[in-house]
Amino acid sequence: MSLQVAGRGDIIHLSNSASSSSLAGIGADNQTMYKVQLGLRPVATVAATAVFTLGGVLAALPSMAHAAPARPRSATPSASPATPAPTSTTRYGVSYGGTLTSMTPSQLKATLNNDVQLGVKWIREQIDWSYVQYDGPGTYDWAAFDQVVQAVNAHHLQIMPVIDFTPPWARAVGCVVEQCAPAIPSSYAAFAAAAVARYAPLGVHTWEIWNEPNITEFWQPRPDPQAFSSLLEAAVPAMQQVDPTARVISGGLSPAGSVGGNIDPRSYLTEMCSEGGVAAVDGIGFHPYSYPVPPSYDADWNAWDQMSGTQVNLLGILAACGQSSKKIWATEYGAPTNGPGVEATTSNYELGVADHVSDALQATMVSQAIQLTSNSPWIAALFLYTNQDTGTSTITNEDFFGLRNDNGSPKPAWAAAAKELQAVGASAGG
């Protein structure tokens, strides 16, 4: 089907499936994308409902049979996003999954140099409780994280530590992995307070409690919003008694659905509200992964859309429990560029099949995420996961979330992120 776009003169070729409620197409310049809602009016001349020219990379929005109808967005990315005032407190960072603590000093320096060049001001890295206190509650081995904090400070960056993983002595009987929930919340709280006491004098004042507690991969034997809320209610006061300026964020929720023992983030957050967990913290951690589609894609299963765009969304849940002042901290966002399955591209997302995205689509996704964050005052921070690929094995997609390849060479997403960070005036925030 071909339509003429009002006010531009572009003749665009549009395609859709039989059951789709919208059409998508590319303009004559081969860059401008149009998404048109069907059934609005029976005319052949329509106005463009969305336009993206992100550095020449097409931000394609496919019309798939099970996609939700498009809705107007208040934070739609534009070709030339407005630069926020220099006093903006939105935080932009890079998230790591324990890799910084295993680096040599020279590797750590080179990695943080790259983060500075990228334009971020924040680093997210875990303090592994099971490592620091492996031998018992009276022993501490801070050396690995000391090195990270010192290097971060030397690069004039800020760090948000994630305190997770339970040592053997603090696990429930019968639970034998570090992902086990702490048997006694006060044991975790005591360690968290000790970490604050050690690092607050070094300028560390923002903390995250656990990582993805709503999935079995990180909370054993099974996710439990009541138990996690009890952990927050024990840890936050203990931490803020040591450092009254400490800002504590709840563990970033995984976007996983409620299958295999996991609890979807909206259901989990609702229960956290009821159990007092939300009231205990200063912000809500969330991982709004959207791959294989860009964050602007309109669908109920898109975790980015679940923050504010879906019928049931995180902002609405917070408002319903009287916690609308709590901002969302997107402590991980990214997309893998390799893996064992099908690759999604800017022109074909292969919904329900793809397990990784092309380099070009990753660049588009990162660009959109930064733009959307800059236009969403309810998002306090965006951390890109991660700086560099962690391997080359395609058995899983887990090694390929980096903005750089395993050999250190930049992917297109690195330049795309750097350009957008400069445009939004990334700052250290508050």
C-alpha positions in Angstrom: 0.0 0.0 0.0 1.2 3.5 -0.8 0.1 6.7 0.9 1.0 10.4 0.7 2.0 12.1 3.9 0.4 15.5 4.5 2.8 18.4 4.6 5.8 16.5 3.3 5.0 15.1 -0.1 6.6 11.7 0.8 5.2 8.7 -0.9 5.7 5.9 1.6 5.1 2.2 1.2 3.2 0.8 4.1 2.7 -2.8 5.2 0.9 -4.6 7.9 -0.5 -8.0 8.9 -4.2 -8.7 8.6 -4.9 -8.2 12.2 -2.6 -5.3 12.9 -4.1 -2.0 14.0 -1.4 0.2 12.5 0.9 0.6 9.5 4.6 1.4 9.4 6.7 2.7 6.5 9.7 4.6 5.4 9.8 8.0 3.7 11.4 8.9 0.4 14.6 9.9 2.2 15.0 6.3 3.4 15.4 7.6 7.0 12.1 9.1 8.2 9.8 6.4 9.7 6.0 6.8 9.8 3.6 4.8 12.0 -0.1 5.3 11.1 -3.0 4.3 13.2 -5.7 2.4 11.3 -9.4 3.0 11.4 -9.2 6.7 12.4 -10.5 8.2 9.2 -11.1 6.7 5.6 -8.8 9.0 3.7 -5.6 8.3 1.7 -3.7 11.3 2.9 -2.6 10.9 6.6 -0.3 12.8 8.9 2.8 11.2 10.3 2.2 10.0 13.9 5.9 9.4 14.8 9.1 10.5 13.2 12.6 9.3 14.2 15.9 10.2 12.5 18.3 9.1 15.2 21.7 9.9 13.6 20.6 8.4 10.3 19.7 5.1 12.0 16.1 4.1 11.3 14.0 3.6 14.4 11.7 1.1 12.8 8.4 0.3 14.5 7.0 -2.9 12.9 3.3 -3.7 12.6 3.0 -7.1 14.1 -0.2 -9.1 14.6 -0.1 -9.1 18.4 1.2 -5.5 18.9 -0.9 -3.2 21.0 -2.5 -0.2 19.3 -0.3 2.9 19.2 -1.0 5.6 21.7 0.2 9.2 21.7 3.3 9.6 23.8 4.4 12.7 25.8 8.0 11.6 25.5 8.3 10.7 21.9 12.0 10.9 20.7 12.7 13.5 18.1 15.5 14.1 15.7 16.8 17.1 17.7 16.0 16.6 21.4 15.9 19.7 23.5 18.9 20.0 25.8 17.8 20.1 29.4 19.0 22.8 31.7 22.5 22.3 33.1 21.0 21.8 36.5 19.2 18.6 35.4 19.6 15.9 38.1 19.0 12.9 35.7 21.8 10.4 36.2 23.3 8.5 33.3 25.7 5.6 34.0 27.0 2.2 33.0 26.0 -0.9 34.8 28.4 -3.8 35.5 27.7 -7.3 36.8 30.7 -8.0 39.0 33.3 -7.5 36.2 35.0 -4.4 37.7 36.0 -6.1 40.9 37.8 -8.9 39.0 39.9 -6.5 36.9 43.6 -5.6 37.2 44.3 -2.0 38.1 45.3 -1.3 34.5 42.2 -2.9 33.1 40.0 -1.0 35.5 41.7 2.3 34.6 41.2 1.7 30.9 37.5 0.7 31.4 36.7 3.8 33.4 38.6 6.0 31.0 36.2 4.7 28.3 33.2 5.4 30.5 34.5 9.0 30.9 34.9 9.3 27.2 31.4 7.9 26.7 30.0 10.8 28.8 28.4 9.0 31.7 28.9 10.2 35.3 27.8 7.1 37.2 28.9 3.5 37.7 26.8 0.6 39.0 28.7 -2.4 40.4 27.9 -5.1 43.0 29.3 -5.6 46.4 29.3 -9.4 46.7 28.3 -10.0 50.4 29.0 -13.7 49.9 32.6 -12.8 49.0 33.3 -10.1 51.5 32.0 -12.1 54.5 32.4 -15.6 53.2 34.0 -16.9 56.4 31.5 -15.5 58.9 29.9 -12.3 60.3 33.1 -11.2 62.0 35.3 -11.3 58.9 35.6 -8.8 56.0 37.5 -8.8 52.7 36.9 -5.4 51.2 40.0 -5.3 48.9 38.4 -5.8 45.6 35.7 -3.2 46.1 38.1 -0.8 47.7 40.1 -0.8 44.4 36.9 -0.1 42.4 35.8 2.8 44.6 39.3 4.4 44.6 39.4 4.1 40.8 35.9 5.5 40.4 36.9 8.5 42.5 40.1 9.0 40.6 38.0 9.3 37.4 35.6 11.8 39.1 32.7 9.4 38.7 30.1 8.4 41.2 29.2 4.8 42.1 26.0 3.1 43.1 26.9 -0.2 44.8 24.5 -3.1 44.6 24.6 -5.2 47.8 23.6 -8.8 46.9 24.4 -12.5 47.3 24.3 -14.3 50.6 27.3 -16.1 52.2 26.8 -19.7 53.4 26.5 -18.9 57.1 23.6 -16.4 56.4 21.4 -18.7 54.2 18.4 -20.7 55.2 19.0 -24.4 56.0 18.9 -26.4 52.8 19.6 -23.4 50.5 23.1 -23.9 49.1 23.7 -21.1 46.4 24.7 -17.5 46.8 21.4 -16.4 45.3 19.6 -17.7 48.5 17.6 -15.0 50.3 19.1 -14.0 53.6 17.6 -16.2 56.4 17.6 -13.3 58.8 17.1 -9.8 57.5 19.1 -8.2 60.4 22.3 -10.1 59.2 22.0 -8.4 55.8 21.2 -5.1 57.4 24.3 -5.3 59.6 26.5 -5.9 56.5 24.9 -3.1 54.6 25.5 -0.7 57.5 29.1 -1.8 57.6 29.5 -1.1 53.9 28.0 2.4 54.3 30.3 3.1 57.2 33.3 2.1 55.1 32.4 3.9 51.9 30.3 7.0 52.9 33.5 8.8 53.9 34.7 8.1 50.3 31.7 9.8 48.8 29.4 6.8 48.3 25.9 7.8 49.2 23.6 5.9 46.8 22.9 2.2 47.2 20.8 -0.5 45.6 19.4 -3.4 47.7 19.8 -6.7 45.7 19.4 -7.3 42.0 16.2 -8.6 40.3 14.6 -10.2 43.4 11.5 -11.0 41.5 13.1 -13.9 39.6 14.4 -17.3 40.7 17.8 -16.7 39.1 18.5 -14.1 41.9 16.2 -14.9 44.8 16.1 -18.5 46.0 14.3 -20.7 46.7 11.6 -18.5 45.1 10.7 -14.8 44.8 8.9 -13.5 47.8 7.8 -9.8 47.9 7.0 -10.0 51.6 10.4 -11.3 52.5 12.1 -8.7 50.3 10.1 -6.0 51.8 11.2 -7.2 55.3 14.8 -7.0 54.1 14.3 -3.4 52.9 12.6 -2.5 56.2 15.6 -3.8 58.1 18.4 -2.6 55.9 17.3 1.0 55.0 17.1 2.3 58.6 20.4 0.6 59.5 22.1 2.2 56.5 20.7 5.7 57.1 21.5 5.6 60.8 25.2 5.4 59.7 24.8 7.9 56.9 21.7 10.1 57.1 22.3 11.3 53.5 22.3 7.7 52.2 19.8 7.2 49.3 18.6 3.6 49.0 17.0 2.1 45.9 15.1 -1.1 45.8 16.6 -3.9 43.7 16.0 -3.4 40.0 13.1 -5.7 39.0 13.5 -8.0 36.1 11.0 -7.6 33.2 10.3 -11.4 33.3 6.8 -12.6 33.2 5.1 -14.7 35.9 6.3 -18.1 34.7 8.7 -20.7 36.2 8.3 -19.3 39.7 9.2 -15.7 38.6 6.8 -12.8 39.4 6.3 -10.1 36.8 7.4 -6.6 37.9 4.0 -5.0 38.1 2.6 -7.8 40.3 5.7 -7.8 42.4 5.7 -4.0 42.9 2.0 -4.1 43.9 2.8 -6.6 46.6 5.8 -4.6 47.7 3.4 -1.7 48.2 1.2 -3.7 50.4 4.1 -5.1 52.4 5.7 -1.8 53.1 8.8 -2.3 50.9 8.1 0.7 48.7 7.6 3.0 51.7 11.0 1.9 53.0 13.1 3.0 50.1 13.9 6.3 48.3 13.5 5.0 44.8 12.3 2.0 42.8 14.8 0.0 40.8 13.6 -1.4 37.4 15.2 -3.0 34.4 13.1 -1.9 31.4 14.7 -4.2 28.8 12.7 -4.0 25.6 14.6 -6.1 23.1 14.0 -7.1 20.4 12.1 -3.9 20.0 13.0 -0.2 20.8 11.8 1.2 24.0 9.2 3.4 22.2 7.4 0.3 20.9 3.8 0.2 22.1 3.0 -3.2 23.7 1.9 -4.5 27.1 4.9 -6.9 27.2 7.4 -4.1 26.5 9.0 -3.4 29.9 9.9 0.2 29.0 6.2 0.7 28.2 5.2 -0.8 31.5 6.7 2.1 33.4 4.0 4.6 32.3 2.4 3.6 29.0 0.5 0.3 29.6 -3.0 0.1 31.2 -1.4 -1.2 34.4 1.9 0.6 34.9 4.5 1.2 37.6 3.6 4.9 38.0 0.0 4.0 38.5 0.9 1.3 41.1 3.0 3.8 43.0 0.3 6.4 43.0 -2.3 3.9 44.1 -0.3 3.1 47.2 0.5 6.7 48.1 4.1 6.6 46.9 3.9 8.7 43.7 6.9 10.8 44.9 9.2 7.8 44.4 11.0 7.9 41.1 12.0 5.0 39.0 15.7 4.1 38.6 16.4 2.2 35.4 19.5 0.5 36.7 19.9 -1.7 33.7 19.0 -1.2 30.0 20.5 -2.7 26.9 20.3 -5.4 24.2 22.5 -8.3 23.2 24.0 -8.3 19.7 24.7 -12.0 19.3 23.4 -15.3 20.6 22.2 -18.7 19.5 18.9 -17.7 17.9 17.4 -15.2 15.4 18.7 -11.7 15.0 16.2 -8.8 15.0 17.0 -5.8 12.8 15.6 -2.3 12.3 13.3 -3.6 9.6 12.4 -7.0 11.0 12.0 -7.6 14.7 10.9 -11.3 14.5 8.8 -10.9 17.6 8.6 -14.0 19.7 11.6 -15.5 17.9 14.6 -13.2 18.1 17.0 -13.5 21.1 19.4 -10.7 20.0 19.5 -7.6 17.8 21.7 -6.2 15.1 24.3 -3.6 15.9 22.2 -1.0 14.1 19.1 -1.8 16.2 21.1 -1.8 19.4 22.3 1.7 18.5 18.7 2.8 17.8 17.5 1.4 21.1 20.2 3.1 23.2 19.6 6.4 21.5 15.8 6.2 22.1 16.3 5.2 25.8 18.5 8.2 26.5 16.1 10.6 24.7 13.0 9.1 26.5 14.8 9.3 29.8 15.7 13.0 29.3 12.0 13.7 28.7 10.6 11.7 31.6 11.0 13.5 34.9 9.8 10.5 36.8 13.0 8.5 35.7 15.8 9.4 38.1 18.5 7.5 36.4 19.4 5.3 33.4 22.3 2.8 33.5 23.3 1.2 30.2 24.2 -2.5 30.5 27.1 -2.8 29.8 30.4 -1.2 28.6 31.9 -4.2 26.9 31.0 -7.8 25.9 32.1 -10.4 28.4 32.9 -13.2 25.9 32.4 -14.6 22.4 30.5 -17.8 23.0 27.1 -17.8 21.2 25.7 -20.5 23.4 23.9 -17.7 25.2 23.3 -14.0 24.5 24.5 -13.0 27.9 28.1 -12.2 26.6 26.9 -9.6 24.1 25.2 -6.7 25.9 28.3 -4.4 25.6 28.5 -1.1 23.8 31.9 -2.4 22.8 32.9 -5.8 21.4 34.9 -8.3 23.5 38.2 -7.0 21.9 37.4 -3.4 23.0 36.3 -2.1 19.6 33.2 0.1 19.7 29.9 -1.0 18.3 27.7 1.6 16.7 25.8 1.9 20.0 28.8 3.4 21.7 28.9 6.4 19.3 25.1 6.7 19.4 25.1 6.8 23.2 27.9 9.3 23.3 26.1 11.6 20.9 22.9 11.5 22.9 24.6 11.9 26.3 26.2 15.0 25.0 22.9 16.3 23.6 21.0 15.8 26.9 23.8 17.3 29.0 24.4 14.2 31.2 25.3 15.3 34.7 26.4 13.7 38.0 22.9 14.4 39.4 22.1 14.7 43.1 
